[in-house]
Amino acid sequence: VGYVVPNILIPDTSDSLIDLNKIKSEKILIIFYASWCPHCQTLLPQIYKLYKIQKEKTIEVFAVSIDTSKTDWLNFVRTYKLNWLNVSDLKGWDGKAILDFYIYATPSMFLIDEQLKLIAKPSSVEQLNKWF
């Protein structure tokens, strides 16, 4: 907590490059996940409910998929109707963001402020609740 996280420059679902550094939001929740991860399939829809009911949108979600199949990734986003920032370089465990953040398990979450400083590393919806 307090450290500045690495920037992420990564394509979204329409192949446009998204720069974490340029996202304007009071807080950003970075979630590393995979479409094939059972815990992610439960957790992400729960987080999306919190995201949608924010009275004032103070938290943006930056969902980084570690999938290697674009079809699987996009089907996951469509199935769960995750209308937030969805990104992936489709390089799986070898993606730059995955390596930069030392991701070894999914889901992994990082809550940061607008200066990319780490505020918290929540591991459950319950821990996230106090921030939304």
C-alpha angles and dihedrals in degrees: 000000000000095000120119110244122225116269117252123214108182141145122263127214091287093046094254113142112247118202114207088204091062099051109115108214137119089238135007125205110208112199121188109200145146130225091231094052110106093205090051090052088059100036103046096057089049091051090047089058089055090046093053096048096053107129090210115020099242096147125058118195120224105191113195114195119205091200120130094201115075090199093055091046095048092044089054092050091048096043093054094034091231101182099183134088105314115185140167139160088203091230095119116207090353096063117124094239091049091052094042091054095040092236113184101157139032134264099035120166135197124184111203137175128234090276089056091250115151112249100171145343102221118192100189144032088250091059090047093050094080092057098050 
